């Protein structure tokens, strides 16, 4: 009998942890750097939600497309976008993934199947239907995944896209990252249909809810949903109940949260702590290996910030280059 | 003051992976609120004046209160007064356990109506003590709660709670199975305990037969789905008779025989069987699998390692349920819901 009780090899477990740690450190560092005033525009941090991105994206390859959100750094990292290019993009530098013209909310890398973060709530859903239709016509087994939050779930674009995906039987997955707040509005107040699974059922799509702070719950459910879509089983919805450690945007005073809520979530619902404690308790991964990943990721983030700060801004001559890209 | 009836309605049952790997349905939140409303109307018809409900954040209460307000605006007063327990809502199974505990300790709750699947009922039974429960199926497998129109469940619960039916008729005793690891506090199952090779909880549900190794059931009904269906198809055991059944399983093609069993809605799988035997109450069973996870009523809840001791024990007469069929038959015989200004009698020669 194998000594590994998990559905992933030791190397895969370490890769999953590395992805989540990279997202966490990336976001924690941006929280600090944004306050210094060097980063243009807004940033919306994904810290706390790492298990969602990592658990889903481990089932994807570069032929699979994702359409992300305004809170997209985690999706980018988990999909394989280069961290240096991401940091450069957020700093608006010419070394960025989009040559510094997109910023935090428009990071894209089509070579990785990352169709872009998106500043428009719910706008990823119709885009992913296009990607899903293309994959269906190509017959390459690719799937499309759109992420959106509990707030964007009320956008007409999302509902129309579910309808479209259902009638065209697209290999598309709708992922609701339900962190409990639409910006500052509680989900209980803002959503008349209280369950996203109910909403999917209205379009004839199966829906599944998982604990988004449990990597293994996300991983196992996403695996079945992705497999089903690849095999022609059609679209589905996955709701990940998760938490966000920071505000809606950097600078958000978070007065809508209960006193101590963030501290409680960091102590009890931190997906990295939960993951690390399970894999080390099982003896599959050692604490030393976890610590090594922590150090390597810290160095990576340090280097990414340093290189982004030192990189040149795009010049006025580049204003109209790369603006229109043929997909 | 009439006795109160408690209501625990789980807003997040029937949301797991079996919507994808099987064809399980999901009862919508608005439907769950409607079910509570039907049960409340039935309770009121039996004379229950007050009900107390578990608060939740899933939307059942808000739908219900809106609906009751509309009914009240129309001059209808066909519901008991509805209160909510004063408890912190976590959005987890702890809410169900807390609510059941509070209802049991209140002293004036005569019965608890439960909306959910097997897991929800298990959570209620773990804390409700001697207070009888009446189950309404809104889960996935629903092997424990019987399928029935909630209005009838509400009527039976109301009649039983009001003392209009003798307790020996109104309430039935049920079995449960306790699982203890290393002598710790036992977890319980109401229907089945499955030992599987997975050693992680993950998406919880069971749908991969190649992982199934052992099965212990409190009752084995060939009309239910889930793990208990496997046992039910080889040797039925009723809810009322003493003891259960222990089944040794194997991957398909590797057992002494095979059974095609509905292990989830719309999912009929070939299951390998080695053997089965009766499981007397009070006898401790220990899995032969060295390490794996333990699914309680169809959901992986616990995992164990080779060095750990797992004890599985069936308990007879562990908790009470409202015997809806018996209550309604008694009500019909005793004309409990029949009234009139003049003496009515059955028609003779109705077909002439």
Interface residues (C-beta under 8 A of the other chain):
Chain A: X1 X5 X6 X7 X188 X193 X194 X195 X197 X198 X201 X206 X207 X208 X209 X210 X214 X216 X217 X219 X220 X221 X224 X225 X228 X236 X239 X241 X278 X282
Chain B: X11 X12 X15 X16 X17 X19 X20 X21 X25 X26 X28 X29 X30 X57 X58 X59 X60 X62 X63 X91 X198 X199 X200 X201 X202 X203 X204 X290 X291 X303
